Amino acid sequence: MLTHKPLLTLLLLLVGARAFAQQQLPMPRNIEAAYQKGTRSLTGLPGQNYWQNTADYTIKIDFDPRTRRIAGTVDIDYTNNSPDTLKQIVFKLYPNLYQKGAPRASGISPKDVSDGVQIEKLSVNQEAQDVQKLRIEATNLTLRVKPIAPKQKAKFSITYHYILNEGSHMRTGQVDPQGAAFVAYFFPRIAVYDDVEGWNRTPYLGPQEFYNDFCRFNTEISVPKDFVVWATGDLTNAAEVLQKKFAKRLADAEKKDALVAIIDSTDLKKGNITAQNARNNWKFTAQNVVDFAFATSAHYLWNSTSLVVDPRTKRRTRVDVAFNPKHHDFVEVIDFARKTVQHMSYTFPKWPFPYPHITVFDGLDQMEYPMMVNDNPVDTREDAITLTDHEIFHTMFPFYLGTNETKYGWMDEGWATMGEWIISPLIEPKMVDDYGVQPYSMLAGTEVDLPIATLSTQQSGTAFFLNSYPKPAFGYLYVKDLLGDELFTKALHHYIQTWNGKHPLPWDFFNAMNAGAGKNLNWFWQRWFFDNGMPDLAIAHVQQQNGNYQVTVEAVGSKPVPVDLVVTYADNSTTTHHKTIAVWETGAKTTQVDFKAAKPVKKLEIKHSHVSDADRSNNVYEVK
């Protein structure tokens, strides 16, 4: 995994010897090839030869919530921006997770085993294809085509149908027997063709998430009357599908800070909310997004509000919550969602919320989509807060920055976990959100504890959880602590601005953060993200004379973590002495914490709510 000498020679010429004065990160040779081709750069910027493909999707579907049948057409205008001539196109058919015989990481209910996506017609540049000869392998469809040269376009038209799963809800499916449904991955889409792998052929098995190109969507969803539709993108025909007063409430909500009940319990009893056609066609447009999802129900409440997310332009984001009246925990979710958008815009990551709206839908999962969230009911207020802010935080990662979730789950889940840790106590000051801290402490250094850099596709269960959620979140948090809020925000904004609308690799992230901070942090990236090891601090020695304490803290483990020495006095008051991970940069095994106690000390302890420690038995010193 060491960098090859020919690449080092090339990059030294490109960016100068100074950039290589410090440690370089391990780089697999398929990643190295992208840097050699100039599509990536060690400066953290896209290389001079960077490219990515895109498409315009026009989707028209009919959805019957009662039979769960989805049928329609998708027209794809695909642009080949790559330097390669494409002789085949790979499509993703994600609903085929439920197809009979499809490989899956976990079982599904027998009633949900289906025939999968049935393609009725398929044409390429208006030339019909023989659908009986299509090469479909579960969630992948490979189609041979007449060569599509670089910078050329091709048009694909597909007519298809499938039955949405009734149960076995894996991010999508029927929500209740009354017809509520969250519908995702519902259309054939072209897989990512990129500068590292070419076609993304990784099959969708369930646990790992997604990797899609930034595209434009014009979507028309036909549902029976009385069914309301919420979706990615802007609703362009509200006046046609909603009765006048409800369309007006929606328009008002986009201008008001106050809560607007677009559909309340009285409205549900009276009915007559949507246009009273046999079916209504809900039209949505979305620009430069990596996915499109929708949800529908004829018996949900709808709360809405909005807020200014960009004080410079006065741009507002509308926040919606659609939920079953029986689920009382969702009543407060509008407040949690609004505060999440507010804190994302003004506190962390301190970037104006990038989309015109976000909808939290009362579903059966805990999953994010551009402008949409599928969240299940939960038992406690604290759970509702953490679930809401975690899923909304994904708006930035992986949607504003198009990371490959399938391979690098930590590049989005780690940020959502850190965002949850920071934002939850801002919503409820009494909370300490320590999601994942204890599991990592228990399992750090065991055989399930793999390096974060291990591909998500090579992990499952506990290892996948640790490496996707708490461990990367710790890494981000410790760098924030090291740099300080101002410099960390500057570095993070550099990464966001540089890679918005693109597909950053882990090395692009590390290099962009280094460049934005003006510091080479590779010593930490290496030890936290690539190396084995565990976090384990110990109080090794204590000297005290006349109230002057010298406490030696030892790094028993090899993972660098901050030092927080909590001093408990005889009167049970406490003070904390803090050191950042900087004390371990040069490879030191110990650091000394000196302080003068103004009153008798009872106990010394190394502890912090967001620092895991594999062995806490050596963290406490009782003062005799």
Solvent accessible surface area in square Angstrom, and as a share of the most:
residue,aa,sasa,rsa
1,M,148,0.66
2,L,152,0.76
3,T,31,0.18
4,H,85,0.38
5,K,165,0.70
6,P,92,0.58
7,L,0,0.00
8,L,56,0.28
9,T,78,0.46
10,L,64,0.32
11,L,6,0.03
12,L,69,0.34
13,L,146,0.73
14,L,111,0.55
15,V,50,0.28
16,G,30,0.29
17,A,73,0.57
18,R,223,0.81
19,A,49,0.38
20,F,30,0.13
21,A,83,0.64
22,Q,97,0.43
23,Q,79,0.35
24,Q,54,0.24
25,L,13,0.06
26,P,18,0.11
27,M,12,0.05
28,P,42,0.26
29,R,187,0.68
30,N,72,0.37
31,I,3,0.02
32,E,6,0.03
33,A,38,0.30
34,A,0,0.00
35,Y,2,0.01
36,Q,77,0.34
37,K,110,0.46
38,G,14,0.14
39,T,5,0.03
40,R,7,0.03
41,S,22,0.14
42,L,30,0.15
43,T,56,0.33
44,G,0,0.00
45,L,84,0.42
46,P,33,0.20
47,G,9,0.08
48,Q,169,0.75
49,N,76,0.39
50,Y,39,0.15
51,W,29,0.10
52,Q,37,0.16
53,N,1,0.00
54,T,26,0.15
55,A,1,0.01
56,D,53,0.28
57,Y,7,0.03
58,T,52,0.30
59,I,0,0.00
60,K,110,0.47
61,I,5,0.03
62,D,74,0.39
63,F,1,0.00
64,D,46,0.24
65,P,4,0.02
66,R,162,0.59
67,T,78,0.45
68,R,45,0.16
69,R,101,0.37
70,I,0,0.00
71,A,20,0.15
72,G,14,0.14
73,T,51,0.29
74,V,0,0.00
75,D,43,0.22
76,I,0,0.00
77,D,58,0.30
78,Y,2,0.01
79,T,20,0.12
80,N,0,0.00
81,N,42,0.21
82,S,1,0.01
83,P,91,0.57
84,D,58,0.30
85,T,62,0.36
86,L,5,0.03
87,K,127,0.54
88,Q,37,0.17
89,I,0,0.00
90,V,0,0.00
91,F,0,0.00
92,K,2,0.01
93,L,0,0.00
94,Y,10,0.04
95,P,14,0.09
96,N,0,0.00
97,L,6,0.03
98,Y,13,0.05
99,Q,41,0.18
100,K,160,0.68
101,G,73,0.70
102,A,10,0.07
103,P,74,0.47
104,R,69,0.25
105,A,61,0.47
106,S,68,0.44
107,G,73,0.70
108,I,39,0.20
109,S,37,0.24
110,P,118,0.75
111,K,127,0.54
112,D,6,0.03
113,V,59,0.34
114,S,27,0.17
115,D,108,0.56
116,G,4,0.04
117,V,8,0.04
118,Q,70,0.31
119,I,20,0.10
120,E,80,0.36
121,K,140,0.59
122,L,4,0.02
123,S,22,0.14
124,V,15,0.08
125,N,87,0.45
126,Q,160,0.71
127,E,88,0.39
128,A,88,0.68
129,Q,51,0.23
130,D,72,0.37
131,V,34,0.20
132,Q,157,0.70
133,K,164,0.69
134,L,27,0.14
135,R,123,0.45
136,I,61,0.31
137,E,104,0.47
138,A,18,0.14
139,T,1,0.01
140,N,16,0.08
141,L,0,0.00
142,T,8,0.05
143,L,11,0.06
144,R,171,0.63
145,V,19,0.11
146,K,148,0.63
147,P,89,0.56
148,I,9,0.05
149,A,42,0.32
150,P,46,0.29
151,K,139,0.59
152,Q,94,0.42
153,K,143,0.60
154,A,5,0.04
155,K,74,0.31
156,F,0,0.00
157,S,33,0.21
158,I,2,0.01
159,T,34,0.20
160,Y,1,0.00
161,H,43,0.19
162,Y,11,0.04
163,I,74,0.38
164,L,2,0.01
165,N,9,0.05
166,E,61,0.28
167,G,18,0.18
168,S,37,0.24
169,H,34,0.15
170,M,58,0.26
171,R,19,0.07
172,T,11,0.06
173,G,0,0.00
174,Q,25,0.11
175,V,20,0.11
176,D,19,0.10
177,P,116,0.73
178,Q,111,0.50
179,G,2,0.02
180,A,0,0.00
181,A,2,0.02
182,F,0,0.00
183,V,0,0.00
184,A,2,0.01
185,Y,5,0.02
186,F,1,0.00
187,F,3,0.01
188,P,1,0.01
189,R,6,0.02
190,I,8,0.04
191,A,1,0.01
192,V,1,0.01
193,Y,26,0.10
194,D,18,0.09
195,D,7,0.04
196,V,24,0.14
197,E,76,0.34
198,G,18,0.17
199,W,22,0.08
200,N,8,0.04
201,R,98,0.36
202,T,43,0.25
203,P,62,0.39
204,Y,16,0.06
205,L,62,0.31
206,G,1,0.01
207,P,48,0.30
208,Q,23,0.10
209,E,25,0.11
210,F,10,0.04
211,Y,10,0.04
212,N,14,0.07
213,D,8,0.04
214,F,7,0.03
215,C,7,0.04
216,R,83,0.30
217,F,5,0.02
218,N,73,0.38
219,T,3,0.02
220,E,39,0.17
221,I,0,0.00
222,S,9,0.06
223,V,0,0.00
224,P,21,0.13
225,K,87,0.37
226,D,57,0.30
227,F,1,0.00
228,V,5,0.03
229,V,3,0.02
230,W,8,0.03
231,A,3,0.02
232,T,0,0.00
233,G,1,0.01
234,D,64,0.33
235,L,38,0.19
236,T,81,0.47
237,N,12,0.06
238,A,21,0.17
239,A,88,0.68
240,E,112,0.50
241,V,3,0.02
242,L,5,0.02
243,Q,51,0.23
244,K,177,0.75
245,K,101,0.43
246,F,3,0.01
247,A,17,0.13
248,K,125,0.53
249,R,62,0.23
250,L,11,0.05
251,A,42,0.33
252,D,34,0.18
253,A,0,0.00
254,E,76,0.34
255,K,145,0.61
256,K,95,0.40
257,D,83,0.43
258,A,64,0.50
259,L,101,0.50
260,V,20,0.11
261,A,41,0.32
262,I,0,0.00
263,I,3,0.01
264,D,51,0.27
265,S,60,0.39
266,T,71,0.41
267,D,7,0.04
268,L,43,0.21
269,K,177,0.75
270,K,152,0.64
271,G,28,0.27
272,N,86,0.44
273,I,13,0.07
274,T,0,0.00
275,A,18,0.14
276,Q,81,0.36
277,N,81,0.42
278,A,88,0.68
279,R,91,0.33
280,N,3,0.02
281,N,67,0.34
282,W,0,0.00
283,K,79,0.33
284,F,7,0.03
285,T,42,0.24
286,A,4,0.03
287,Q,112,0.50
288,N,74,0.38
289,V,0,0.00
290,V,13,0.07
291,D,7,0.04
292,F,0,0.00
293,A,0,0.00
294,F,0,0.00
295,A,0,0.00
296,T,0,0.00
297,S,1,0.01
298,A,37,0.29
299,H,43,0.19
300,Y,4,0.02
301,L,26,0.13
302,W,4,0.02
303,N,19,0.10
304,S,0,0.00
305,T,3,0.02
306,S,0,0.00
307,L,7,0.04
308,V,44,0.25
309,V,0,0.00
310,D,17,0.09
311,P,74,0.47
312,R,200,0.73
313,T,71,0.41
314,K,139,0.59
315,R,86,0.31
316,R,66,0.24
317,T,0,0.00
318,R,29,0.11
319,V,0,0.00
320,D,0,0.00
321,V,0,0.00
322,A,0,0.00
323,F,4,0.02
324,N,16,0.08
325,P,49,0.31
326,K,163,0.69
327,H,55,0.25
328,H,142,0.63
329,D,41,0.21
330,F,4,0.02
331,V,82,0.47
332,E,71,0.32
333,V,5,0.03
334,I,13,0.07
335,D,50,0.26
336,F,1,0.00
337,A,0,0.00
338,R,52,0.19
339,K,66,0.28
340,T,0,0.00
341,V,0,0.00
342,Q,70,0.31
343,H,31,0.14
344,M,1,0.00
345,S,6,0.04
346,Y,88,0.33
347,T,65,0.38
348,F,8,0.03
349,P,2,0.01
350,K,109,0.46
351,W,44,0.16
352,P,40,0.25
353,F,1,0.00
354,P,25,0.16
355,Y,18,0.07
356,P,58,0.37
357,H,7,0.03
358,I,1,0.01
359,T,2,0.01
360,V,0,0.00
361,F,0,0.00
362,D,0,0.00
363,G,0,0.00
364,L,81,0.40
365,D,31,0.16
366,Q,93,0.41
367,M,7,0.03
368,E,4,0.02
369,Y,5,0.02
370,P,1,0.00
371,M,7,0.03
372,M,0,0.00
373,V,1,0.00
374,N,0,0.00
375,D,3,0.02
376,N,36,0.18
377,P,42,0.26
378,V,28,0.16
379,D,143,0.74
380,T,61,0.36
381,R,94,0.34
382,E,81,0.37
383,D,65,0.34
384,A,5,0.04
385,I,0,0.00
386,T,26,0.15
387,L,18,0.09
388,T,3,0.02
389,D,0,0.00
390,H,14,0.06
391,E,10,0.05
392,I,0,0.00
393,F,0,0.00
394,H,0,0.00
395,T,4,0.02
396,M,1,0.00
397,F,1,0.00
398,P,3,0.02
399,F,11,0.05
400,Y,37,0.14
401,L,0,0.00
402,G,2,0.02
403,T,4,0.02
404,N,11,0.06
405,E,13,0.06
406,T,12,0.07
407,K,16,0.07
408,Y,8,0.03
409,G,4,0.03
410,W,6,0.02
411,M,3,0.02
412,D,1,0.00
413,E,9,0.04
414,G,0,0.00
415,W,3,0.01
416,A,0,0.00
417,T,0,0.00
418,M,0,0.00
419,G,0,0.00
420,E,7,0.03
421,W,7,0.03
422,I,36,0.18
423,I,0,0.00
424,S,0,0.00
425,P,40,0.25
426,L,76,0.38
427,I,10,0.05
428,E,27,0.12
429,P,110,0.69
430,K,186,0.79
431,M,21,0.09
432,V,98,0.57
433,D,7,0.04
434,D,74,0.38
435,Y,90,0.34
436,G,5,0.05
437,V,10,0.05
438,Q,101,0.45
439,P,50,0.32
440,Y,0,0.00
441,S,7,0.05
442,M,134,0.60
443,L,53,0.26
444,A,7,0.05
445,G,48,0.46
446,T,60,0.35
447,E,164,0.74
448,V,54,0.31
449,D,15,0.08
450,L,61,0.30
451,P,29,0.18
452,I,0,0.00
453,A,31,0.24
454,T,28,0.16
455,L,52,0.26
456,S,3,0.02
457,T,56,0.32
458,Q,122,0.54
459,Q,15,0.07
460,S,83,0.53
461,G,59,0.57
462,T,61,0.36
463,A,12,0.09
464,F,33,0.14
465,F,52,0.22
466,L,1,0.00
467,N,3,0.01
468,S,3,0.02
469,Y,40,0.15
470,P,0,0.00
471,K,4,0.02
472,P,0,0.00
473,A,0,0.00
474,F,0,0.00
475,G,0,0.00
476,Y,2,0.01
477,L,32,0.16
478,Y,4,0.02
479,V,0,0.00
480,K,38,0.16
481,D,51,0.27
482,L,42,0.21
483,L,19,0.09
484,G,31,0.30
485,D,93,0.48
486,E,155,0.69
487,L,45,0.22
488,F,1,0.01
489,T,31,0.18
490,K,128,0.54
491,A,0,0.00
492,L,1,0.01
493,H,44,0.20
494,H,56,0.25
495,Y,1,0.00
496,I,0,0.00
497,Q,135,0.60
498,T,18,0.11
499,W,0,0.00
500,N,44,0.23
501,G,11,0.11
502,K,59,0.25
503,H,6,0.03
504,P,3,0.02
505,L,13,0.07
506,P,4,0.02
507,W,16,0.06
508,D,0,0.00
509,F,2,0.01
510,F,1,0.00
511,N,17,0.09
512,A,0,0.00
513,M,1,0.00
514,N,18,0.09
515,A,54,0.41
516,G,7,0.07
517,A,8,0.07
518,G,67,0.65
519,K,101,0.43
520,N,37,0.19
521,L,4,0.02
522,N,7,0.03
523,W,25,0.09
524,F,0,0.00
525,W,1,0.00
526,Q,29,0.13
527,R,57,0.21
528,W,2,0.01
529,F,1,0.00
530,F,22,0.09
531,D,47,0.24
532,N,106,0.54
533,G,28,0.27
534,M,62,0.28
535,P,1,0.00
536,D,6,0.03
537,L,3,0.02
538,A,7,0.06
539,I,22,0.11
540,A,55,0.43
541,H,100,0.45
542,V,22,0.13
543,Q,98,0.44
544,Q,93,0.41
545,Q,131,0.58
546,N,125,0.64
547,G,17,0.16
548,N,74,0.38
549,Y,11,0.04
550,Q,75,0.33
551,V,0,0.00
552,T,31,0.18
553,V,0,0.00
554,E,64,0.29
555,A,15,0.12
556,V,74,0.43
557,G,7,0.07
558,S,52,0.34
559,K,9,0.04
560,P,3,0.02
561,V,1,0.00
562,P,6,0.04
563,V,0,0.00
564,D,9,0.04
565,L,0,0.00
566,V,16,0.09
567,V,0,0.00
568,T,18,0.10
569,Y,15,0.06
570,A,61,0.47
571,D,87,0.45
572,N,101,0.52
573,S,44,0.28
574,T,77,0.45
575,T,62,0.36
576,T,77,0.45
577,H,56,0.25
578,H,86,0.38
579,K,61,0.26
580,T,34,0.20
581,I,0,0.00
582,A,47,0.36
583,V,40,0.23
584,W,2,0.01
585,E,77,0.35
586,T,130,0.76
587,G,43,0.41
588,A,41,0.31
589,K,128,0.54
590,T,67,0.39
591,T,16,0.10
592,Q,80,0.35
593,V,6,0.03
594,D,86,0.44
595,F,20,0.08
596,K,139,0.59
597,A,13,0.10
598,A,106,0.82
599,K,81,0.34
600,P,98,0.61
601,V,15,0.09
602,K,84,0.36
603,K,55,0.24
604,L,0,0.00
605,E,32,0.14
606,I,6,0.03
607,K,96,0.41
608,H,80,0.36
609,S,51,0.33
610,H,23,0.10
611,V,12,0.07
612,S,1,0.01
613,D,6,0.03
614,A,34,0.27
615,D,57,0.30
616,R,91,0.33
617,S,99,0.64
618,N,45,0.23
619,N,3,0.01
620,V,62,0.36
621,Y,83,0.32
622,E,97,0.43
623,V,39,0.23
624,K,221,0.94
